[in-house]
Amino acid sequence: MHALPVRTVFGLDFVASDGVTAVADALDAEADRREPGWRCVVTPNVDHLVRYQRFPLEAEVAASATTVLPDGMPIVWASRLLGDPLPARLTGSDLFAEMWPRWTAERTPVVVVAATDDVAAGLASQHPGAAMLVPPLFDESDDESIANLAKAIEDESSRVDARFVVIGVSMPKHHRLAARLERMWSGIDRPTPTVMLLGASAEMHLGA
């Protein structure tokens, strides 16, 4: 696990960094070590924290995540009131904007679950070696669709020997996918990619 400093707020260990560059450096170094074990990045905002009180599976995904970014400014404000301040808001979109050019330049093997064909095409034009998956529309309660997509992620990750999987579908779908992947990869004695739950970060990067 990376050695980024953390502050505990609302029961989660949020990364306490003044910018995403240090986070990107740590995630890249961690992926390069190619060690077995579940690695997941979540980026909660206040709406997510509220959902965690109502939906145990989503809360479990956040609790098992190895990197938790304070994506909502109210989380930073709360940390200050609680006397253990986080230095800055760290958004998933900023992290993606930091990491994607690195992956493109270094031809890092990545799997991206894109929300639309346009997003997939835009990213593929920048990083032709990345594997793109565009799932059909599905409801977060559709277990069969989630299982099928998780299997497709597993297959593409194995095919390209992915270092990262970026899941660019909305909350709570990406949490439910992460829960499925964690169950699939739990106890596997081989390296698995870092799963990053980044929502619409790719669309923001592309200016969509």
PyMOL commands that set and color helices and strands:
alter all, ss='L'
color gray80, all
select helices_A, chain A and resi 20-33+46-54+56-64+73-81+92-106+117-126+143-160+173-185+201-206
alter helices_A, ss='H'
color red, helices_A
select strands_A, chain A and resi 6-9+12-15+40-42+67-68+110-113+131-133+164-167+194-197
alter strands_A, ss='S'
color yellow, strands_A
deselect
rebuild
show_as cartoon
